[in-house]
Structure formats: C-alpha cells, structure tokens
C-alpha cells in the first residue's frame, strides 16, 4: 500500500485489529491502573476507556440508521457525548472492560449484518459530515488504533498496522493542510501528525487532532 490509500476491506481489518489492541491494553489493569493518567491531558484511563466504549455505542446508532433508514444520530447532543466520558471514573475496572468488549462486539455484529445496499446508505457523523456507511469501519479503526496507544500500557504507534499508519498520515496531513512531512519512521510521523508524543527532531508542534 502506497500513498496512504485504503480500501473498505482494509478499514474493516484495521477496526478489528484496533479493537484487539484496546482490549489487550486494558486486560491487565487493576483499579489503580485504570485510575492512573492516560497519555491524553486531563484524562485518566477510565475516561479514555469510557470514551472508546461509548464511541462503539454511538457508531452503533449509525449502523442502525444504515440498516433501517431510520435516522439515529451518533449522540443526541454534545452533552450526551461528554456524559459518556464522565461515566468512566464511576465504573470499576471490570465494568469498564465489560463495556469495552460488549460495545465492540455489538458494533461488529451490526456491521457484519449490513447488506451491500445498506452499506451505501448515507449517515451523518457527530461532526456533521454526510458519509456512506462504508466509512464507519475507518472511523472505528482510527478511534481504536490511536487510542490503544493513548492508554500508555505498552501499545505504541509502532504496533499499529503499516497500512493504517499510511492512510492516517495521508488523511491528517490533508486535513491540516500540510504540504510536506518531516523525515522519520512512519509510526513517528503519524504520531506527530496526530499530536501524540514522538521522537522526531525539530518537528514543529501541532495541536490536538483526535
């Protein structure tokens, strides 16, 4: 894969891989481990786990939309999205692991059940973009792969699929309006683009992305 291109099949595989990485990242965490800070400023691992789990539930709403034609937004409001994240600290380690696994399983089942016609139906993302349902696996892949590293339990950008990193770098550089990228390993360039810690020397600071 070159040029940061991706296929529908790629995105589906990366979403599965990212989910596995997230579940592995939290598998060994006890209560103290979950309560510790994540790599995201101001978020504990409990906040992050709740965010990733709630994202699967929210994408499930778009799967319902695609499957039935009944409009169902990802989140009823911005407050609902924030409330999902805020739930995290009040849940136990086992409850968070159960929510992460259960929501991911429900989303995967819903995606697997979509027909070719349903995959082509348009839905609206939380950012207001109208996209075909075929974009949902990529949305989930970004969420799980990037946040798997944010847990700070051993997963890094170097553990993410190379094709995913190339596609991610291409997308973010376009959205940021960058015409050139610093030299360095692809995982470090992708981490820099995503506003995550990296080892690139003299790369300018970038604001948050996801």
BALOBA-1460 file (C-alpha; in Angstrom, 3 decimals):
// residues 210
<rec num="1" residu="x" x="0.000" y="0.000" z="0.000"/>
<rec num="2" residu="x" x="1.369" y="3.393" z="-1.015"/>
<rec num="3" residu="x" x="0.233" y="6.970" z="-0.891"/>
<rec num="4" residu="x" x="-1.917" y="6.491" z="2.189"/>
<rec num="5" residu="x" x="-4.726" y="4.838" z="0.197"/>
<rec num="6" residu="x" x="-7.142" y="2.442" z="1.834"/>
<rec num="7" residu="x" x="-9.878" y="0.071" z="0.834"/>
<rec num="8" residu="x" x="-13.107" y="-0.881" z="2.580"/>
<rec num="9" residu="x" x="-11.611" y="-4.287" z="3.385"/>
<rec num="10" residu="x" x="-8.529" y="-2.588" z="4.839"/>
<rec num="11" residu="x" x="-10.637" y="-0.442" z="7.146"/>
<rec num="12" residu="x" x="-12.639" y="-3.404" z="8.390"/>
<rec num="13" residu="x" x="-9.453" y="-5.327" z="9.208"/>
<rec num="14" residu="x" x="-7.894" y="-2.310" z="10.951"/>
<rec num="15" residu="x" x="-11.028" y="-1.803" z="13.032"/>
<rec num="16" residu="x" x="-10.776" y="-5.412" z="14.202"/>
<rec num="17" residu="x" x="-7.051" y="-5.053" z="14.895"/>
<rec num="18" residu="x" x="-7.562" y="-1.805" z="16.792"/>
<rec num="19" residu="x" x="-10.288" y="-3.342" z="18.933"/>
<rec num="20" residu="x" x="-7.988" y="-6.218" z="19.853"/>
<rec num="21" residu="x" x="-5.229" y="-3.759" z="20.775"/>
<rec num="22" residu="x" x="-7.580" y="-1.751" z="23.001"/>
<rec num="23" residu="x" x="-8.793" y="-4.850" z="24.820"/>
<rec num="24" residu="x" x="-5.204" y="-6.040" z="25.264"/>
<rec num="25" residu="x" x="-4.167" y="-2.595" z="26.537"/>
<rec num="26" residu="x" x="-6.626" y="-2.761" z="29.444"/>
<rec num="27" residu="x" x="-6.588" y="-6.517" z="30.085"/>
<rec num="28" residu="x" x="-4.129" y="-6.367" z="32.971"/>
<rec num="29" residu="x" x="-5.223" y="-3.116" z="34.597"/>
<rec num="30" residu="x" x="-6.415" y="-3.185" z="38.210"/>
<rec num="31" residu="x" x="-8.386" y="-0.376" z="39.824"/>
<rec num="32" residu="x" x="-5.292" y="1.742" z="40.427"/>
<rec num="33" residu="x" x="-4.072" y="1.141" z="36.899"/>
<rec num="34" residu="x" x="-7.368" y="2.253" z="35.422"/>
<rec num="35" residu="x" x="-7.457" y="5.319" z="37.661"/>
<rec num="36" residu="x" x="-3.968" y="6.397" z="36.529"/>
<rec num="37" residu="x" x="-3.479" y="9.084" z="33.911"/>
<rec num="38" residu="x" x="-3.690" y="8.177" z="30.245"/>
<rec num="39" residu="x" x="-1.458" y="9.838" z="27.664"/>
<rec num="40" residu="x" x="-4.236" y="12.361" z="26.970"/>
<rec num="41" residu="x" x="-4.017" y="15.503" z="29.122"/>
<rec num="42" residu="x" x="-6.705" y="15.590" z="31.790"/>
<rec num="43" residu="x" x="-7.990" y="12.084" z="31.102"/>
<rec num="44" residu="x" x="-7.467" y="9.025" z="33.246"/>
<rec num="45" residu="x" x="-7.547" y="5.607" z="31.642"/>
<rec num="46" residu="x" x="-11.094" y="5.306" z="32.963"/>
<rec num="47" residu="x" x="-12.128" y="8.402" z="30.995"/>
<rec num="48" residu="x" x="-10.431" y="7.003" z="27.895"/>
<rec num="49" residu="x" x="-11.995" y="3.552" z="28.250"/>
<rec num="50" residu="x" x="-15.445" y="5.091" z="28.614"/>
<rec num="51" residu="x" x="-14.835" y="7.250" z="25.548"/>
<rec num="52" residu="x" x="-13.816" y="4.299" z="23.365"/>
<rec num="53" residu="x" x="-16.731" y="2.184" z="24.605"/>
<rec num="54" residu="x" x="-19.232" y="4.996" z="24.107"/>
<rec num="55" residu="x" x="-17.845" y="5.545" z="20.607"/>
<rec num="56" residu="x" x="-18.753" y="1.961" z="19.694"/>
<rec num="57" residu="x" x="-22.274" y="2.509" z="21.010"/>
<rec num="58" residu="x" x="-22.531" y="5.782" z="19.065"/>
<rec num="59" residu="x" x="-21.333" y="4.183" z="15.835"/>
<rec num="60" residu="x" x="-23.924" y="1.503" z="16.503"/>
<rec num="61" residu="x" x="-26.547" y="4.225" z="16.150"/>
<rec num="62" residu="x" x="-25.249" y="4.943" z="12.650"/>
<rec num="63" residu="x" x="-25.299" y="1.218" z="11.861"/>
<rec num="64" residu="x" x="-28.980" y="1.225" z="12.865"/>
<rec num="65" residu="x" x="-29.541" y="4.219" z="10.582"/>
<rec num="66" residu="x" x="-27.882" y="2.426" z="7.668"/>
<rec num="67" residu="x" x="-29.724" y="-0.825" z="8.340"/>
<rec num="68" residu="x" x="-33.218" y="0.606" z="8.745"/>
<rec num="69" residu="x" x="-33.201" y="4.046" z="7.127"/>
<rec num="70" residu="x" x="-34.399" y="5.474" z="10.469"/>
<rec num="71" residu="x" x="-32.273" y="8.499" z="11.326"/>
<rec num="72" residu="x" x="-30.400" y="7.950" z="14.567"/>
<rec num="73" residu="x" x="-27.510" y="10.362" z="15.319"/>
<rec num="74" residu="x" x="-24.323" y="9.207" z="16.977"/>
<rec num="75" residu="x" x="-25.072" y="11.330" z="20.030"/>
<rec num="76" residu="x" x="-28.306" y="13.071" z="20.927"/>
<rec num="77" residu="x" x="-26.230" y="16.088" z="21.938"/>
<rec num="78" residu="x" x="-22.720" y="17.210" z="22.796"/>
<rec num="79" residu="x" x="-23.724" y="16.807" z="26.439"/>
<rec num="80" residu="x" x="-24.502" y="13.139" z="25.861"/>
<rec num="81" residu="x" x="-21.022" y="12.562" z="24.443"/>
<rec num="82" residu="x" x="-19.429" y="14.302" z="27.434"/>
<rec num="83" residu="x" x="-21.640" y="12.328" z="29.826"/>
<rec num="84" residu="x" x="-20.394" y="9.053" z="28.364"/>
<rec num="85" residu="x" x="-16.786" y="10.037" z="29.041"/>
<rec num="86" residu="x" x="-17.672" y="11.253" z="32.530"/>
<rec num="87" residu="x" x="-19.176" y="7.853" z="33.363"/>
<rec num="88" residu="x" x="-15.736" y="6.286" z="33.325"/>
<rec num="89" residu="x" x="-14.420" y="7.253" z="36.775"/>
<rec num="90" residu="x" x="-17.574" y="5.905" z="38.419"/>
<rec num="91" residu="x" x="-17.167" y="2.426" z="36.958"/>
<rec num="92" residu="x" x="-14.984" y="-0.402" z="38.203"/>
<rec num="93" residu="x" x="-12.193" y="-1.969" z="36.174"/>
<rec num="94" residu="x" x="-14.332" y="-4.996" z="35.399"/>
<rec num="95" residu="x" x="-17.308" y="-2.841" z="34.403"/>
<rec num="96" residu="x" x="-15.147" y="-0.839" z="32.016"/>
<rec num="97" residu="x" x="-13.646" y="-3.949" z="30.447"/>
<rec num="98" residu="x" x="-17.141" y="-5.386" z="30.051"/>
<rec num="99" residu="x" x="-18.417" y="-2.185" z="28.432"/>
<rec num="100" residu="x" x="-15.449" y="-2.017" z="26.066"/>
<rec num="101" residu="x" x="-15.817" y="-5.642" z="24.988"/>
<rec num="102" residu="x" x="-19.597" y="-5.651" z="24.842"/>
<rec num="103" residu="x" x="-19.945" y="-2.446" z="22.857"/>
<rec num="104" residu="x" x="-17.239" y="-3.567" z="20.417"/>
<rec num="105" residu="x" x="-18.969" y="-6.925" z="19.930"/>
<rec num="106" residu="x" x="-22.358" y="-5.312" z="19.313"/>
<rec num="107" residu="x" x="-20.848" y="-2.908" z="16.793"/>
<rec num="108" residu="x" x="-19.038" y="-5.708" z="14.959"/>
<rec num="109" residu="x" x="-22.224" y="-7.773" z="14.787"/>
<rec num="110" residu="x" x="-24.142" y="-4.804" z="13.411"/>
<rec num="111" residu="x" x="-21.527" y="-4.089" z="10.756"/>
<rec num="112" residu="x" x="-21.358" y="-7.745" z="9.747"/>
<rec num="113" residu="x" x="-25.119" y="-7.800" z="9.189"/>
<rec num="114" residu="x" x="-25.243" y="-4.862" z="6.746"/>
<rec num="115" residu="x" x="-26.099" y="-5.677" z="3.156"/>
<rec num="116" residu="x" x="-24.434" y="-4.110" z="0.110"/>
<rec num="117" residu="x" x="-27.354" y="-1.713" z="-0.260"/>
<rec num="118" residu="x" x="-27.249" y="-0.738" z="3.408"/>
<rec num="119" residu="x" x="-23.504" y="-0.094" z="3.257"/>
<rec num="120" residu="x" x="-24.208" y="2.518" z="0.580"/>
<rec num="121" residu="x" x="-26.749" y="4.415" z="2.673"/>
<rec num="122" residu="x" x="-25.659" y="7.844" z="3.874"/>
<rec num="123" residu="x" x="-25.433" y="8.736" z="7.555"/>
<rec num="124" residu="x" x="-24.299" y="11.853" z="9.397"/>
<rec num="125" residu="x" x="-21.292" y="11.835" z="11.730"/>
<rec num="126" residu="x" x="-21.020" y="13.680" z="15.028"/>
<rec num="127" residu="x" x="-19.081" y="16.397" z="13.165"/>
<rec num="128" residu="x" x="-21.977" y="16.868" z="10.739"/>
<rec num="129" residu="x" x="-20.365" y="15.133" z="7.754"/>
<rec num="130" residu="x" x="-22.633" y="13.127" z="5.479"/>
<rec num="131" residu="x" x="-20.862" y="9.890" z="4.552"/>
<rec num="132" residu="x" x="-21.802" y="6.444" z="3.248"/>
<rec num="133" residu="x" x="-21.937" y="3.708" z="5.864"/>
<rec num="134" residu="x" x="-18.813" y="2.242" z="4.281"/>
<rec num="135" residu="x" x="-16.895" y="4.941" z="6.192"/>
<rec num="136" residu="x" x="-17.898" y="3.527" z="9.586"/>
<rec num="137" residu="x" x="-15.128" y="0.892" z="9.798"/>
<rec num="138" residu="x" x="-12.497" y="3.559" z="9.094"/>
<rec num="139" residu="x" x="-13.984" y="5.797" z="11.773"/>
<rec num="140" residu="x" x="-13.758" y="2.930" z="14.251"/>
<rec num="141" residu="x" x="-10.249" y="1.978" z="13.127"/>
<rec num="142" residu="x" x="-8.985" y="5.500" z="13.827"/>
<rec num="143" residu="x" x="-10.651" y="5.527" z="17.235"/>
<rec num="144" residu="x" x="-9.356" y="2.174" z="18.417"/>
<rec num="145" residu="x" x="-5.873" y="2.185" z="16.896"/>
<rec num="146" residu="x" x="-4.915" y="5.672" z="18.060"/>
<rec num="147" residu="x" x="-6.486" y="5.368" z="21.493"/>
<rec num="148" residu="x" x="-4.902" y="1.953" z="22.071"/>
<rec num="149" residu="x" x="-1.611" y="3.843" z="22.234"/>
<rec num="150" residu="x" x="-3.133" y="6.565" z="24.417"/>
<rec num="151" residu="x" x="-3.732" y="4.090" z="27.246"/>
<rec num="152" residu="x" x="0.007" y="4.098" z="27.839"/>
<rec num="153" residu="x" x="0.190" y="0.430" z="28.766"/>
<rec num="154" residu="x" x="2.716" y="-0.667" z="26.174"/>
<rec num="155" residu="x" x="0.986" y="-0.226" z="22.817"/>
<rec num="156" residu="x" x="2.687" y="2.365" z="20.611"/>
<rec num="157" residu="x" x="2.204" y="3.681" z="17.088"/>
<rec num="158" residu="x" x="4.886" y="1.188" z="16.027"/>
<rec num="159" residu="x" x="2.435" y="-1.603" z="16.910"/>
<rec num="160" residu="x" x="-0.241" y="-0.304" z="14.519"/>
<rec num="161" residu="x" x="-0.649" y="-1.767" z="11.010"/>
<rec num="162" residu="x" x="1.626" y="-0.056" z="8.493"/>
<rec num="163" residu="x" x="-1.197" y="0.442" z="6.017"/>
<rec num="164" residu="x" x="-3.309" y="2.078" z="8.709"/>
<rec num="165" residu="x" x="-0.475" y="4.443" z="9.597"/>
<rec num="166" residu="x" x="-0.010" y="5.418" z="5.936"/>
<rec num="167" residu="x" x="-3.731" y="6.078" z="5.490"/>
<rec num="168" residu="x" x="-3.883" y="8.002" z="8.768"/>
<rec num="169" residu="x" x="-0.878" y="10.140" z="7.860"/>
<rec num="170" residu="x" x="-2.382" y="10.937" z="4.479"/>
<rec num="171" residu="x" x="-5.721" y="11.926" z="5.952"/>
<rec num="172" residu="x" x="-4.368" y="14.070" z="8.777"/>
<rec num="173" residu="x" x="-1.775" y="15.845" z="6.641"/>
<rec num="174" residu="x" x="-4.536" y="16.767" z="4.180"/>
<rec num="175" residu="x" x="-6.857" y="17.986" z="6.930"/>
<rec num="176" residu="x" x="-4.061" y="20.003" z="8.495"/>
<rec num="177" residu="x" x="-3.143" y="21.462" z="5.094"/>
<rec num="178" residu="x" x="0.450" y="20.283" z="5.293"/>
<rec num="179" residu="x" x="2.450" y="20.217" z="2.086"/>
<rec num="180" residu="x" x="5.480" y="18.397" z="3.467"/>
<rec num="181" residu="x" x="6.268" y="15.977" z="6.266"/>
<rec num="182" residu="x" x="9.399" y="15.622" z="8.383"/>
<rec num="183" residu="x" x="11.760" y="12.760" z="7.695"/>
<rec num="184" residu="x" x="11.490" y="9.813" z="10.026"/>
<rec num="185" residu="x" x="9.887" y="6.407" z="10.585"/>
<rec num="186" residu="x" x="6.211" y="6.241" z="9.592"/>
<rec num="187" residu="x" x="4.974" y="5.470" z="13.146"/>
<rec num="188" residu="x" x="6.743" y="8.582" z="14.475"/>
<rec num="189" residu="x" x="5.442" y="10.775" z="11.639"/>
<rec num="190" residu="x" x="1.902" y="9.506" z="12.211"/>
<rec num="191" residu="x" x="2.196" y="10.113" z="15.955"/>
<rec num="192" residu="x" x="3.436" y="13.662" z="15.297"/>
<rec num="193" residu="x" x="0.567" y="14.343" z="12.900"/>
<rec num="194" residu="x" x="-1.928" y="13.071" z="15.465"/>
<rec num="195" residu="x" x="-0.484" y="15.343" z="18.139"/>
<rec num="196" residu="x" x="0.932" y="12.427" z="20.118"/>
<rec num="197" residu="x" x="4.406" y="12.009" z="21.655"/>
<rec num="198" residu="x" x="7.080" y="11.236" z="19.062"/>
<rec num="199" residu="x" x="10.847" y="11.129" z="18.617"/>
<rec num="200" residu="x" x="11.159" y="13.379" z="15.560"/>
<rec num="201" residu="x" x="13.818" y="16.038" z="15.969"/>
<rec num="202" residu="x" x="12.894" y="19.632" z="15.188"/>
<rec num="203" residu="x" x="9.336" y="18.791" z="14.115"/>
<rec num="204" residu="x" x="7.033" y="21.767" z="14.842"/>
<rec num="205" residu="x" x="4.351" y="21.354" z="17.464"/>
<rec num="206" residu="x" x="0.858" y="20.544" z="16.257"/>
<rec num="207" residu="x" x="-2.428" y="20.953" z="18.076"/>
<rec num="208" residu="x" x="-4.684" y="18.055" z="19.036"/>
<rec num="209" residu="x" x="-6.351" y="16.051" z="16.305"/>
<rec num="210" residu="x" x="-8.496" y="13.283" z="17.874"/>
